[in-house]
Amino acid sequence: MNIAVFGGSFDPPHDGHKRVIEEAIKVLDIDRLFVIPTYLNPFKKSFYHDEQKRYELVQDMVKEFEKVDVLDIEIKQKKAVPSYETIKYLKKKFSLDKIYLIIGADNLKSLSKWYKYQELKNMVEFVVATRDGIKIPKEYKILKVNVDISSTQIRRKDFEQD
C-alpha cells in the first residue's frame, strides 16, 4: 500500500490545505492519504483553536474525498509528536510499500532540524507543496499549489474583526 501523510497544525484548515490534498490525490500514486493534525507543533508554543476543534474542522474539510482519512494519533498523545514517531507508528500499523510525507515549502529551511531527520529521510519520500514563491530544490517531488493564504492570515483577520 502506498500512502501520503499530510500533518500540521491546521489552525485553522483552509483552501490551501484543501488544494494540497487535491493535488496529492491527483499527482501521487497513493491508496490513502492520511491527514494528521498535531496536538502541538514542536515549533510552536500555542494554538488559536484547541486540538479537538482543529480535528473537527479538518474532518469537515476532507469529507468529500474518498481516499482521505483524518487520524487523531498525535492529538491522543497530548504532546508534540515528531513526524519520525508518527511514520514509525504507521509503518507498524499498516503494510506499507511507499510513504510520501507532504510538507509546505516554508518548512524546507528547518527540515534538517526535525527530530531524527536522517532516519525519517530514509523512511519517506518528501513531497513539497509550493508556497510564497519559495524555491524548491529539484531533489524533491513538488505539488504545485497556488493559493495565497495561510492560517496566520486567517487568524489575523479574525482578531481584526473581534
Number of C-alpha atoms within 10 A of each C-alpha: 12 15 23 26 28 21 20 19 21 21 23 19 22 17 14 18 25 16 17 23 26 16 16 24 19 11 13 16 14 17 12 16 25 18 24 23 27 28 25 22 18 15 9 9 7 10 15 13 15 12 22 14 13 22 26 13 17 24 18 12 16 18 12 9 12 10 15 21 17 21 18 16 16 22 19 12 12 12 13 15 18 18 22 18 14 15 18 12 12 16 15 9 9 10 10 12 9 16 21 23 22 25 21 20 21 17 13 15 8 9 13 12 10 15 15 13 15 12 10 19 14 8 17 18 16 19 23 24 27 20 21 14 9 12 11 16 11 7 8 12 17 21 24 15 21 14 16 10 14 19 18 12 11 15 15 11 11 10 9 8 7 5
